[in-house]
Amino acid sequence: MDRHDFLEFLISTIEKQSHLENALLVISTDISNNEVEQVISKIEFMNYVHIVFPNTAAFYYGEFPATTPNDCFPMKPDEAKAKKCINYQWPDTFGNYR
């Protein structure tokens, strides 16, 4: 079985569930190819969004999206600015700067 076969099986399983009319299916993949796009384009039973993010933490150790040397973890905005943290203007919900 290929990746698109697994995706098709997963989607067919989700389709059998009830009360999906107000749900949003978020599909996140690390590749974009015709087979995957065809499987996703057949979804008609609920709303969905497809996000393609090829850089996974497993393969990009030491750079985004993995932890990088320039990341700053929980600190106050003034501390982050003084330390010149990446994106010190925009912390995540946990006070981390990446």
Rosetta constraint file for C-alpha pairs under 8 A:
AtomPair CA 1 CA 5 HARMONIC 5.85 0.50
AtomPair CA 1 CA 6 HARMONIC 7.01 0.50
AtomPair CA 2 CA 6 HARMONIC 6.60 0.50
AtomPair CA 3 CA 7 HARMONIC 6.28 0.50
AtomPair CA 3 CA 36 HARMONIC 7.70 0.50
AtomPair CA 4 CA 8 HARMONIC 6.00 0.50
AtomPair CA 4 CA 35 HARMONIC 6.03 0.50
AtomPair CA 4 CA 36 HARMONIC 5.11 0.50
AtomPair CA 4 CA 39 HARMONIC 6.86 0.50
AtomPair CA 5 CA 9 HARMONIC 6.22 0.50
AtomPair CA 6 CA 10 HARMONIC 6.16 0.50
AtomPair CA 7 CA 11 HARMONIC 6.14 0.50
AtomPair CA 7 CA 36 HARMONIC 7.59 0.50
AtomPair CA 7 CA 39 HARMONIC 7.37 0.50
AtomPair CA 8 CA 12 HARMONIC 6.14 0.50
AtomPair CA 8 CA 39 HARMONIC 6.01 0.50
AtomPair CA 9 CA 13 HARMONIC 6.22 0.50
AtomPair CA 10 CA 14 HARMONIC 6.30 0.50
AtomPair CA 11 CA 15 HARMONIC 6.08 0.50
AtomPair CA 11 CA 43 HARMONIC 7.86 0.50
AtomPair CA 12 CA 16 HARMONIC 6.64 0.50
AtomPair CA 13 CA 17 HARMONIC 7.27 0.50
AtomPair CA 15 CA 45 HARMONIC 6.62 0.50
AtomPair CA 19 CA 23 HARMONIC 7.88 0.50
AtomPair CA 20 CA 24 HARMONIC 7.96 0.50
AtomPair CA 20 CA 45 HARMONIC 7.63 0.50
AtomPair CA 20 CA 46 HARMONIC 6.18 0.50
AtomPair CA 21 CA 45 HARMONIC 7.59 0.50
AtomPair CA 21 CA 46 HARMONIC 5.88 0.50
AtomPair CA 21 CA 47 HARMONIC 7.86 0.50
AtomPair CA 22 CA 46 HARMONIC 7.71 0.50
AtomPair CA 23 CA 46 HARMONIC 6.83 0.50
AtomPair CA 23 CA 47 HARMONIC 6.81 0.50
AtomPair CA 24 CA 46 HARMONIC 6.82 0.50
AtomPair CA 24 CA 47 HARMONIC 5.11 0.50
AtomPair CA 24 CA 48 HARMONIC 5.28 0.50
AtomPair CA 24 CA 49 HARMONIC 7.50 0.50
AtomPair CA 25 CA 46 HARMONIC 7.28 0.50
AtomPair CA 25 CA 47 HARMONIC 6.24 0.50
AtomPair CA 25 CA 48 HARMONIC 4.42 0.50
AtomPair CA 25 CA 49 HARMONIC 6.42 0.50
AtomPair CA 26 CA 48 HARMONIC 5.69 0.50
AtomPair CA 26 CA 49 HARMONIC 5.10 0.50
AtomPair CA 26 CA 50 HARMONIC 6.12 0.50
AtomPair CA 26 CA 51 HARMONIC 7.44 0.50
AtomPair CA 27 CA 48 HARMONIC 7.27 0.50
AtomPair CA 27 CA 49 HARMONIC 6.15 0.50
AtomPair CA 27 CA 50 HARMONIC 4.73 0.50
AtomPair CA 27 CA 51 HARMONIC 6.07 0.50
AtomPair CA 28 CA 50 HARMONIC 5.87 0.50
AtomPair CA 28 CA 51 HARMONIC 4.66 0.50
AtomPair CA 28 CA 52 HARMONIC 5.77 0.50
AtomPair CA 28 CA 53 HARMONIC 7.12 0.50
AtomPair CA 29 CA 50 HARMONIC 7.64 0.50
AtomPair CA 29 CA 51 HARMONIC 6.35 0.50
AtomPair CA 29 CA 52 HARMONIC 4.98 0.50
AtomPair CA 29 CA 53 HARMONIC 6.26 0.50
AtomPair CA 29 CA 54 HARMONIC 7.35 0.50
AtomPair CA 30 CA 52 HARMONIC 5.54 0.50
AtomPair CA 30 CA 53 HARMONIC 5.00 0.50
AtomPair CA 30 CA 54 HARMONIC 4.12 0.50
AtomPair CA 30 CA 55 HARMONIC 7.03 0.50
AtomPair CA 30 CA 56 HARMONIC 7.33 0.50
AtomPair CA 31 CA 52 HARMONIC 6.32 0.50
AtomPair CA 31 CA 53 HARMONIC 7.32 0.50
AtomPair CA 31 CA 54 HARMONIC 5.94 0.50
AtomPair CA 32 CA 36 HARMONIC 6.68 0.50
AtomPair CA 32 CA 37 HARMONIC 6.96 0.50
AtomPair CA 32 CA 52 HARMONIC 6.70 0.50
AtomPair CA 33 CA 37 HARMONIC 6.15 0.50
AtomPair CA 34 CA 38 HARMONIC 6.00 0.50
AtomPair CA 35 CA 39 HARMONIC 6.38 0.50
AtomPair CA 36 CA 40 HARMONIC 6.27 0.50
AtomPair CA 37 CA 41 HARMONIC 5.99 0.50
AtomPair CA 38 CA 42 HARMONIC 6.58 0.50
AtomPair CA 39 CA 43 HARMONIC 7.49 0.50
AtomPair CA 40 CA 50 HARMONIC 7.97 0.50
AtomPair CA 43 CA 48 HARMONIC 7.86 0.50
AtomPair CA 55 CA 59 HARMONIC 7.18 0.50
AtomPair CA 55 CA 60 HARMONIC 6.52 0.50
AtomPair CA 55 CA 64 HARMONIC 7.76 0.50
AtomPair CA 55 CA 65 HARMONIC 6.83 0.50
AtomPair CA 56 CA 60 HARMONIC 6.14 0.50
AtomPair CA 56 CA 65 HARMONIC 6.48 0.50
AtomPair CA 56 CA 66 HARMONIC 7.54 0.50
AtomPair CA 57 CA 61 HARMONIC 5.88 0.50
AtomPair CA 57 CA 63 HARMONIC 7.98 0.50
AtomPair CA 57 CA 64 HARMONIC 7.22 0.50
AtomPair CA 57 CA 65 HARMONIC 5.36 0.50
AtomPair CA 57 CA 66 HARMONIC 4.44 0.50
AtomPair CA 58 CA 66 HARMONIC 7.58 0.50
AtomPair CA 60 CA 64 HARMONIC 6.90 0.50
AtomPair CA 60 CA 65 HARMONIC 7.17 0.50
AtomPair CA 60 CA 66 HARMONIC 6.40 0.50
AtomPair CA 61 CA 66 HARMONIC 5.56 0.50
AtomPair CA 61 CA 67 HARMONIC 7.20 0.50
AtomPair CA 61 CA 68 HARMONIC 7.80 0.50
AtomPair CA 62 CA 66 HARMONIC 5.99 0.50
AtomPair CA 62 CA 67 HARMONIC 5.78 0.50
AtomPair CA 62 CA 68 HARMONIC 4.66 0.50
AtomPair CA 62 CA 69 HARMONIC 6.96 0.50
AtomPair CA 63 CA 67 HARMONIC 6.31 0.50
AtomPair CA 63 CA 68 HARMONIC 4.94 0.50
AtomPair CA 64 CA 68 HARMONIC 6.45 0.50
AtomPair CA 67 CA 71 HARMONIC 6.69 0.50
AtomPair CA 70 CA 85 HARMONIC 6.37 0.50
AtomPair CA 70 CA 86 HARMONIC 6.42 0.50
AtomPair CA 70 CA 98 HARMONIC 7.28 0.50
AtomPair CA 71 CA 85 HARMONIC 6.46 0.50
AtomPair CA 71 CA 86 HARMONIC 6.50 0.50
AtomPair CA 71 CA 96 HARMONIC 7.56 0.50
AtomPair CA 71 CA 97 HARMONIC 5.79 0.50
AtomPair CA 71 CA 98 HARMONIC 4.86 0.50
AtomPair CA 72 CA 80 HARMONIC 7.03 0.50
AtomPair CA 72 CA 85 HARMONIC 5.89 0.50
AtomPair CA 72 CA 86 HARMONIC 7.61 0.50
AtomPair CA 72 CA 96 HARMONIC 5.81 0.50
AtomPair CA 72 CA 97 HARMONIC 5.03 0.50
AtomPair CA 72 CA 98 HARMONIC 6.64 0.50
AtomPair CA 73 CA 95 HARMONIC 6.77 0.50
AtomPair CA 73 CA 96 HARMONIC 4.46 0.50
AtomPair CA 73 CA 97 HARMONIC 6.30 0.50
AtomPair CA 74 CA 94 HARMONIC 6.73 0.50
AtomPair CA 74 CA 95 HARMONIC 4.76 0.50
AtomPair CA 74 CA 96 HARMONIC 5.01 0.50
AtomPair CA 74 CA 97 HARMONIC 7.85 0.50
AtomPair CA 75 CA 79 HARMONIC 6.26 0.50
AtomPair CA 75 CA 80 HARMONIC 6.41 0.50
AtomPair CA 75 CA 95 HARMONIC 6.10 0.50
AtomPair CA 75 CA 96 HARMONIC 7.06 0.50
AtomPair CA 76 CA 80 HARMONIC 6.27 0.50
AtomPair CA 76 CA 95 HARMONIC 7.16 0.50
AtomPair CA 77 CA 81 HARMONIC 6.15 0.50
AtomPair CA 77 CA 88 HARMONIC 6.62 0.50
AtomPair CA 77 CA 89 HARMONIC 7.34 0.50
AtomPair CA 77 CA 91 HARMONIC 7.94 0.50
AtomPair CA 78 CA 82 HARMONIC 6.19 0.50
AtomPair CA 79 CA 83 HARMONIC 6.08 0.50
AtomPair CA 80 CA 84 HARMONIC 6.01 0.50
AtomPair CA 80 CA 85 HARMONIC 5.28 0.50
AtomPair CA 80 CA 88 HARMONIC 5.47 0.50
AtomPair CA 80 CA 97 HARMONIC 7.53 0.50
AtomPair CA 81 CA 85 HARMONIC 6.25 0.50
AtomPair CA 81 CA 88 HARMONIC 5.60 0.50
AtomPair CA 81 CA 89 HARMONIC 7.72 0.50
AtomPair CA 84 CA 88 HARMONIC 6.97 0.50
AtomPair CA 85 CA 97 HARMONIC 6.32 0.50
AtomPair CA 85 CA 98 HARMONIC 7.33 0.50
AtomPair CA 86 CA 97 HARMONIC 6.03 0.50
AtomPair CA 86 CA 98 HARMONIC 5.29 0.50
AtomPair CA 87 CA 91 HARMONIC 7.01 0.50
AtomPair CA 87 CA 97 HARMONIC 5.85 0.50
AtomPair CA 87 CA 98 HARMONIC 5.97 0.50
AtomPair CA 88 CA 97 HARMONIC 5.75 0.50
AtomPair CA 88 CA 98 HARMONIC 7.87 0.50
AtomPair CA 90 CA 97 HARMONIC 6.97 0.50
AtomPair CA 91 CA 95 HARMONIC 5.16 0.50
AtomPair CA 91 CA 96 HARMONIC 5.27 0.50
AtomPair CA 91 CA 97 HARMONIC 4.88 0.50
AtomPair CA 91 CA 98 HARMONIC 7.57 0.50
AtomPair CA 92 CA 96 HARMONIC 5.45 0.50
AtomPair CA 92 CA 97 HARMONIC 6.61 0.50
